[in-house]
Amino acid sequence: MKRLLRLLVIMAITGAVIFGWRWYTYVTNTETPYQEVGIDINSRMPGPLNRWGCDRLHATFANMLPPYGCQSVTDARQWR
């Protein structure tokens, strides 16, 4: 039982690291804010992390339309 629990914990930590790294590389990229997987991950992040990610994307891509999850509530063409 301990062995199974240890394996599950290791798998959960590994998944969190891979998921977190993929999100971080998306919000700090310099190519495009419209990467499908990155948009999906960032839009599902908790509020403060989503806000930080959107702020990073806005700093890099200020003259482009915001991706889903970074749009203003009143106008989808505006950054939050």
C-alpha positions in Angstrom: 0.0 0.0 0.0 2.8 2.4 0.8 4.4 1.7 -2.5 1.3 2.5 -4.4 0.8 5.7 -2.4 4.4 6.7 -3.1 3.9 6.1 -6.8 0.7 8.1 -6.9 2.4 11.0 -5.1 5.4 11.0 -7.4 3.1 10.9 -10.4 1.0 13.8 -9.1 4.2 15.9 -8.4 5.6 15.1 -11.9 2.3 16.0 -13.5 2.1 19.3 -11.6 5.7 20.2 -12.6 5.1 19.4 -16.3 1.7 21.2 -16.3 3.3 24.2 -14.5 6.3 24.3 -16.8 4.1 24.2 -19.9 2.0 27.2 -18.6 5.1 29.2 -17.6 6.7 28.7 -21.1 3.4 29.9 -22.6 3.1 33.1 -20.6 6.8 34.0 -21.1 7.0 33.1 -24.8 7.9 35.6 -27.5 6.3 34.1 -30.5 2.5 34.3 -30.2 -0.2 34.5 -27.5 -2.5 32.3 -29.5 -1.1 28.8 -28.7 -4.1 26.6 -28.2 -2.8 24.5 -25.3 -1.3 27.6 -23.5 -4.6 29.5 -23.8 -6.5 26.6 -22.4 -4.1 26.1 -19.4 -4.0 29.9 -18.6 -7.7 30.3 -18.8 -8.2 27.5 -16.2 -5.5 28.8 -13.7 -6.7 30.3 -10.4 -7.3 34.0 -10.4 -3.9 35.4 -9.3 -1.9 33.1 -11.6 -4.2 33.8 -14.5 -3.8 37.6 -13.9 -0.1 37.3 -13.7 0.0 35.2 -16.9 -2.2 37.7 -18.7 0.0 40.6 -17.5 3.1 38.9 -18.9 1.4 38.2 -22.2 0.1 41.8 -22.4 3.6 43.2 -21.7 4.9 41.2 -24.6 1.9 41.4 -27.1 0.3 44.8 -26.2 -0.6 45.6 -29.8 -2.4 42.2 -30.4 -5.9 41.1 -29.4 -6.0 39.2 -26.1 -6.3 35.5 -26.0 -9.3 33.8 -24.3 -9.0 34.2 -20.6 -7.2 37.6 -20.8 -10.1 39.5 -22.3 -11.9 42.3 -20.6 -15.4 41.4 -19.3 -17.0 44.3 -21.1 -15.0 44.2 -24.4 -13.4 41.1 -25.8 -11.0 43.2 -27.8 -9.4 44.8 -24.7 -6.9 43.3 -22.3 -8.0 43.0 -18.6 
